Amino acid sequence: MQSIHVDTFDDWRDAARRLLASGVSPTDVQWIGGTERSLFDDEPSPTAADLGGEGTTPSVPKAFLELARYVASHRESGRWSLLYRTLWRLTHGERHLLEVTTDDDVYRLTQMRKAVSRDIHKMKAFVRFRKVDTIDAEEQFVAWHRSDHRILRLAAPFFARRFSGMHWSILTPDESVTWDQTSLHYGPGVPASEAPSEDALEDLWKAYYASIFNPARVKVAAMKREMPVRHWPTLPEAELIDDLLREAPARADAMIQTNEGFAETAAHFMPEHGDLVSLRQAASTCRACPLHQCATQTVFGEGSPTARIVLVGEQPGDREDIEGHPFVGPAGKLLDEALKQAGIERREVYITNVVKHFKFRETETPRGKRRLHQKPDSREIYACRPWLEAELAAIGPQVIVCLGATAAQALFGRDFAITKDRGNVMRTDWCDITIATWHPAAILRMQDAARQSQMRTQLVEDLASVK
């Protein structure tokens, strides 16, 4: 039995390569993380660099390496052995193991990746930079954050992109990182006692937070779930929450009297639990915008809850509204054909829409009335957006495919032009790999046969690229 000490993904990867090359079975390896030691260790165990062995390391699916980077940041002590066992299986006859979502090892890895993804999302939401005094004239900003998992290296590139023009540092108990407007530099962890407490900008931020606090939309349980109490000490606005909650009933009554502050969104209908089953049930009663009044029913997303690929369209169509399932009409049939040509099984992906109710106008025809699709406006997209964000948070996909301009602009911003940026890989807050392609309905509406054929081909190519 070999005992291997690892602490990071790079440590584990180097050791795993050498173990595979030497043909060492998972049952013959004891993985020890951090400063842990085996009960029977008398001498230091070998590191990755100490492992010898001849042979060629088999190729490994890219999807596994991406998964492993996330799982390596999880705090569960058994993550290293679970990763190596899965790697062994992938390279010893089970090449498509990751597609078997019901497999115990794959399921555990997927759940761990989701936990890490959620933790990264919380870090992005709850990091608050404070300005600190420095000897030189350059402004410096520092934030302290306590995460559930060791996610700093996964999250830091986001802050480098978002705050590229600042000099900043993020301190955590495990590790710290500094951005000098050029590159990221990592260092040891820092206790909360060494982080700055406040700065002159906090009064402005708290005044702004109090002004946008909507007492008519307060759901304390949901707020504490999305903004856990353990993060409150680092959030300046948290000092205001108790007072704002006490004042909420009186402020809500005043808003009712003046008819202010009631720009409804689906956030008001969010369930206590964020799993897909709870979300789908809660969405069936959503009244956040007027579209529910004419639509037959809410059409929520469907597909694998562990999907690595999420497809996002604009809104349900006539058939979807009647049957209650996304992409089952003519556009859905075209999408099914494109997925098949791209080598993607529909049952392995998750398919949803930005807006969950069908928006239409009725016209008279010789056979009666016909419901024609109408593009949702910005108010309706804004109202429905929390459902999409909750779906993405629950799934934690590796790839998001936006079908059409409405979905793309919902994730990339209103300046996104699908004719210019179709097929380009971009980062979003929900996924590092997000692309946009043609909506199947847009292809069906194209009158020019040659152009329609070209768009079909491009749709298949874009889907194949994410495969």
C-alpha positions in Angstrom: 0.0 0.0 0.0 1.4 3.4 -1.1 0.6 6.5 0.9 0.5 9.6 -1.2 0.3 13.1 0.3 -1.4 15.7 -1.8 -2.9 19.1 -1.1 -3.8 20.6 -4.5 -5.2 19.5 -7.9 -1.7 19.8 -9.4 -0.3 17.5 -6.7 -3.0 14.9 -7.3 -2.7 15.1 -11.1 1.1 14.5 -11.0 0.8 11.6 -8.6 -2.1 10.1 -10.5 -0.2 10.2 -13.8 2.7 8.3 -12.3 0.5 5.8 -10.6 -1.4 5.1 -13.8 1.9 4.7 -15.7 3.0 2.2 -13.1 -0.3 0.3 -13.2 -1.0 0.9 -9.5 -4.6 0.0 -8.7 -6.8 2.3 -6.6 -6.9 -0.4 -3.9 -3.2 -0.1 -3.5 -3.1 3.6 -2.8 -3.8 5.6 0.3 -4.4 9.2 -0.4 -3.7 11.7 2.4 -4.6 15.3 2.1 -2.8 18.3 3.6 -1.0 17.7 6.8 -2.8 14.4 7.6 -0.6 11.4 8.2 -1.4 7.7 8.2 -1.7 6.1 11.6 1.1 3.7 10.7 3.5 6.2 9.0 6.9 6.0 10.5 8.6 7.8 7.7 7.4 10.5 5.3 5.5 9.0 2.4 6.4 9.6 -1.2 5.3 12.7 -3.0 4.3 12.8 -6.7 7.9 13.5 -7.7 9.1 10.4 -5.9 6.9 8.0 -7.8 8.7 6.1 -10.5 7.4 3.7 -13.1 7.6 3.2 -16.8 4.8 3.3 -19.3 2.5 5.7 -21.1 -0.3 7.4 -19.3 -3.6 6.9 -21.2 -5.5 9.8 -22.5 -8.2 11.2 -20.3 -11.5 12.9 -21.3 -11.4 16.7 -21.0 -14.7 16.6 -19.1 -13.0 14.6 -16.3 -10.1 17.0 -15.9 -12.6 19.9 -15.6 -14.6 17.9 -13.1 -11.5 17.0 -11.1 -10.4 20.7 -10.8 -13.7 21.5 -9.0 -13.8 18.3 -6.9 -10.2 19.0 -5.8 -11.4 22.2 -4.1 -14.0 20.3 -2.1 -13.1 19.7 1.6 -14.3 16.1 1.7 -11.3 14.0 2.7 -12.1 11.1 0.4 -12.1 13.2 -2.8 -8.6 12.2 -3.9 -9.3 8.4 -3.7 -12.7 8.9 -5.4 -11.0 10.9 -8.2 -8.3 8.3 -8.7 -10.8 5.4 -8.7 -12.9 7.2 -11.3 -9.8 7.9 -13.4 -8.7 4.3 -13.2 -12.1 3.1 -14.4 -12.1 5.7 -17.3 -8.7 4.4 -18.5 -9.5 0.7 -17.9 -12.5 -0.1 -20.1 -15.1 2.5 -19.0 -14.3 5.3 -21.3 -17.9 6.7 -21.2 -18.3 6.4 -17.4 -19.1 10.0 -16.9 -22.2 9.7 -19.1 -23.6 7.2 -16.6 -25.1 9.7 -14.2 -26.6 7.0 -12.0 -23.2 5.5 -11.2 -22.3 6.0 -7.5 -18.9 7.5 -8.1 -20.1 9.8 -10.9 -23.0 10.9 -8.8 -20.8 11.7 -5.8 -18.4 13.6 -8.0 -21.2 15.6 -9.6 -22.7 16.5 -6.2 -19.3 17.7 -5.0 -18.8 19.8 -8.2 -22.2 21.4 -7.6 -21.3 22.2 -4.0 -18.1 23.9 -5.1 -19.9 25.7 -7.9 -22.5 27.1 -5.4 -19.7 28.1 -3.1 -18.0 30.0 -5.9 -21.3 31.7 -6.7 -21.6 32.8 -3.0 -18.1 34.2 -3.1 -18.8 36.3 -6.1 -21.9 37.6 -4.4 -20.5 38.3 -0.9 -17.0 39.5 -1.3 -16.8 43.2 -0.3 -13.7 45.1 -1.0 -12.5 47.8 1.5 -10.2 50.6 0.6 -7.0 50.6 2.7 -4.4 53.3 3.3 -1.0 52.8 1.6 2.3 54.6 1.5 2.2 55.2 -2.2 -0.5 57.0 -4.1 -1.9 53.8 -5.6 -5.3 52.8 -4.3 -5.5 49.4 -2.7 -8.6 47.3 -1.8 -8.8 44.3 0.4 -11.6 41.8 1.1 -11.8 38.9 3.6 -14.1 35.9 2.9 -14.7 32.5 4.5 -15.8 29.9 2.0 -17.1 26.3 2.6 -14.5 24.9 0.2 -11.0 25.8 -1.0 -12.3 27.7 -4.1 -10.0 30.8 -4.2 -8.0 29.7 -7.3 -11.2 28.8 -9.1 -12.9 32.2 -8.3 -10.0 34.6 -8.5 -9.9 34.8 -12.3 -13.5 36.2 -12.2 -12.5 39.0 -9.9 -9.4 39.7 -12.1 -11.7 40.2 -15.1 -14.4 42.1 -13.2 -12.0 44.4 -11.3 -9.1 44.5 -13.8 -8.3 48.2 -13.2 -7.9 47.9 -9.4 -5.1 46.7 -7.1 -6.9 44.3 -4.8 -6.4 41.3 -2.5 -8.8 38.7 -1.3 -7.9 37.0 2.0 -9.3 33.6 3.2 -8.4 31.3 6.1 -6.8 28.9 3.6 -5.1 31.1 1.0 -4.8 34.7 -0.2 -4.6 36.2 -3.7 -3.4 39.6 -4.9 -4.1 41.2 -8.3 -1.7 43.9 -9.5 -3.6 44.7 -12.7 -1.4 42.3 -14.6 -1.4 38.9 -12.9 -2.6 37.0 -9.8 -0.2 36.2 -7.0 -1.2 33.6 -4.3 0.0 33.5 -0.7 -0.8 31.9 2.7 -4.2 32.2 4.4 -5.0 35.1 6.7 -7.2 35.2 9.8 -10.2 37.6 9.9 -8.5 39.6 12.6 -5.9 40.8 10.1 -8.5 42.0 7.6 -9.5 45.7 7.4 -12.7 46.5 9.2 -14.3 49.4 7.3 -13.6 52.3 5.0 -15.0 55.6 4.0 -17.0 54.1 1.2 -19.1 51.9 3.4 -21.5 54.7 4.5 -22.3 55.3 0.8 -22.8 51.6 0.2 -25.1 51.2 3.2 -27.2 54.2 2.2 -27.6 52.7 -1.3 -28.5 49.3 0.1 -31.2 50.8 2.4 -32.6 52.7 -0.5 -33.1 49.6 -2.7 -34.3 47.4 0.1 -37.9 46.4 -0.8 -39.9 45.5 2.4 -42.7 44.1 0.4 -40.5 41.3 -1.0 -38.9 40.2 2.3 -38.8 36.4 2.8 -36.4 35.9 5.7 -35.8 32.2 5.2 -35.0 32.6 1.6 -32.8 35.6 2.3 -30.8 33.6 4.9 -30.5 30.7 2.5 -29.1 32.9 -0.3 -27.1 35.1 2.0 -26.0 32.8 4.9 -25.6 34.4 8.3 -22.0 33.2 8.5 -21.1 35.8 5.7 -22.8 38.7 7.4 -19.7 39.8 9.4 -18.0 40.7 6.1 -21.0 42.4 4.6 -21.4 46.1 5.6 -25.1 46.1 4.7 -25.7 43.2 7.1 -25.6 45.7 10.0 -28.8 47.3 8.6 -30.8 44.1 8.1 -32.3 43.8 11.6 -33.5 47.4 11.6 -34.8 47.1 8.0 -36.7 44.0 8.9 -38.3 45.7 11.9 -39.3 48.6 9.7 -40.5 46.4 6.9 -44.3 46.2 7.7 -44.7 49.9 8.1 -42.6 50.6 5.0 -44.7 48.1 3.0 -47.9 49.7 4.1 -46.6 53.1 2.9 -45.6 51.6 -0.4 -49.1 50.2 -0.9 -50.5 53.6 -0.2 -48.3 55.3 -2.8 -48.2 52.3 -5.2 -44.4 52.3 -5.3 -41.8 49.6 -5.4 -43.9 46.9 -6.8 -41.9 45.9 -9.9 -42.6 42.1 -9.5 -40.1 39.4 -10.3 -40.1 35.7 -9.8 -37.9 36.1 -6.7 -41.1 36.6 -4.8 -42.2 33.0 -5.7 -38.9 31.2 -5.0 -39.3 28.1 -2.9 -37.3 27.5 0.3 -35.3 24.7 -1.4 -33.4 25.3 -4.6 -33.6 21.8 -6.2 -35.2 21.4 -9.6 -38.3 19.6 -8.3 -39.1 22.4 -5.8 -38.4 25.1 -8.4 -40.7 23.4 -11.0 -43.5 23.2 -8.5 -43.1 26.8 -7.4 -42.9 28.1 -10.9 -46.3 26.6 -11.7 -47.9 29.3 -9.5 -45.7 32.2 -10.7 -47.6 35.5 -11.3 -44.6 37.7 -11.6 -45.7 39.2 -15.0 -49.0 39.4 -16.9 -48.0 36.5 -19.3 -49.5 33.9 -16.9 -53.0 35.3 -17.5 -53.3 34.1 -21.1 -50.9 31.2 -21.2 -52.2 27.7 -20.6 -49.5 26.8 -18.1 -46.0 27.4 -17.0 -43.5 25.5 -19.1 -40.4 24.8 -16.9 -37.1 23.3 -18.0 -36.6 19.6 -18.4 -33.8 17.2 -18.6 -31.0 15.6 -16.6 -30.5 17.3 -13.2 -26.8 16.4 -13.6 -26.5 17.7 -17.2 -23.2 19.0 -18.3 -24.9 21.0 -21.1 -27.8 23.4 -20.6 -29.7 24.7 -23.7 -31.5 28.0 -23.1 -34.2 29.2 -25.6 -36.4 32.3 -25.6 -39.9 31.1 -24.5 -42.4 28.3 -25.1 -44.3 28.1 -28.3 -47.9 27.1 -29.1 -47.3 23.3 -28.8 -45.1 23.8 -25.7 -47.9 25.9 -24.0 -50.4 23.1 -24.7 -48.3 20.1 -23.8 -46.3 21.7 -20.9 -42.9 20.6 -22.1 -40.1 22.7 -23.7 -39.1 22.3 -27.4 -41.8 19.8 -28.5 -43.1 21.8 -31.5 -41.6 22.2 -35.0 -38.6 24.0 -33.5 -38.1 21.2 -31.0 -38.1 18.6 -33.8 -35.4 20.6 -35.6 -33.4 20.9 -32.4 -33.7 17.1 -31.8 -32.3 16.5 -35.3 -29.4 18.9 -34.8 -28.6 17.3 -31.4 -28.5 13.8 -33.0 -26.3 15.0 -35.8 -24.0 16.6 -33.3 -23.7 13.4 -31.3 -25.6 14.6 -28.2 -28.4 12.7 -26.5 -31.3 15.0 -25.6 -31.9 13.0 -22.4 -28.4 13.9 -21.2 -28.9 17.7 -21.5 -31.2 20.2 -19.8 -33.4 22.4 -21.9 -35.2 25.5 -20.7 -36.3 29.0 -21.7 -35.6 32.5 -20.5 -39.4 33.1 -20.2 -41.6 30.3 -18.9 -45.0 31.4 -20.3 -46.1 31.6 -23.9 -46.6 35.2 -25.2 -48.7 35.4 -28.3 -51.2 37.4 -30.4 -54.3 35.9 -31.9 -55.2 36.3 -35.6 -58.3 35.2 -37.5 -57.9 32.4 -40.1 -60.4 30.5 -42.3 -60.1 27.7 -39.7 -60.5 29.9 -36.7 -58.1 31.7 -34.5 -54.3 31.1 -34.6 -51.9 32.0 -31.9 -48.7 33.7 -33.2 -45.5 34.0 -31.2 -44.6 37.4 -29.8 -41.1 38.3 -28.5 -41.2 38.9 -24.8 -40.2 42.4 -23.7 -37.5 43.4 -21.3 -39.9 43.7 -18.4 -41.1 40.1 -18.9 -37.6 38.8 -19.3 -36.5 40.6 -16.1 -39.5 39.2 -14.2 -38.8 35.6 -15.2 -35.0 35.8 -14.9 -34.8 34.4 -11.3 -36.2 31.0 -12.5 -33.4 30.7 -15.1 -30.7 31.7 -12.6 -32.1 29.2 -10.1 -32.0 26.4 -12.7 -28.4 27.1 -13.6 -27.4 27.3 -9.9 -29.1 23.9 -9.2 -27.4 22.2 -12.2 -24.0 23.8 -12.3 -23.4 23.0 -16.0 -20.1 22.9 -17.7 -21.5 24.4 -20.9 -24.4 26.7 -21.6 -25.8 27.1 -25.2 -28.0 30.1 -25.8 -30.5 29.4 -28.6 -31.2 32.8 -30.2 -30.7 36.4 -29.5 -33.1 36.7 -26.6 -31.4 34.0 -24.5 -27.9 35.3 -25.5 -28.7 38.9 -24.4 -30.2 37.6 -21.2 -26.8 36.1 -20.3 -24.3 38.2 -22.2 -26.0 41.6 -22.0 -28.2 43.6 -24.4 -25.2 44.6 -26.7 -24.7 41.0 -27.8 -25.2 40.5 -31.5 -25.8 36.9 -32.5 -24.9 37.6 -36.2 -21.5 38.7 -35.1 -20.7 36.6 -32.0 -22.4 33.3 -32.8 -20.3 30.3 -31.9 -17.8 32.3 -29.9 -16.9 30.8 -26.4 -17.5 33.4 -23.7 -17.5 33.4 -19.9 -20.6 34.2 -17.8 -21.3 34.3 -14.1 -22.9 30.9 -14.4 -20.5 29.0 -16.6 -17.0 29.4 -18.1 -18.0 28.0 -21.4 -21.1 29.8 -22.8 -21.9 30.1 -26.5 -24.8 31.4 -28.6 -26.2 29.8 -31.8 -29.3 30.1 -33.9 -32.7 29.4 -32.4 -34.3 26.5 -34.4 -37.5 28.7 -34.8 -35.4 31.4 -36.5 -34.1 28.8 -39.0 -37.6 27.6 -39.8 -38.7 31.2 -40.4 -35.9 31.9 -42.9 -37.4 32.2 -46.4 -34.2 31.9 -48.3 -33.6 28.2 -48.8 -29.8 28.5 -49.1 -29.5 30.6 -46.0 -31.8 28.3 -44.1 -29.6 25.3 -45.0 -26.5 27.3 -43.9 -28.1 28.1 -40.6 -29.0 24.5 -40.0 -25.4 23.5 -40.7 -24.1 26.2 -38.3 -26.4 25.0 -35.6 -25.2 21.5 -35.8 -21.5 22.7 -35.9 -22.0 24.8 -32.8 -23.6 22.0 -30.9 -20.9 19.6 -32.0 -18.2 22.0 -30.8 -19.6 21.9 -27.2 -19.9 18.1 -27.3 
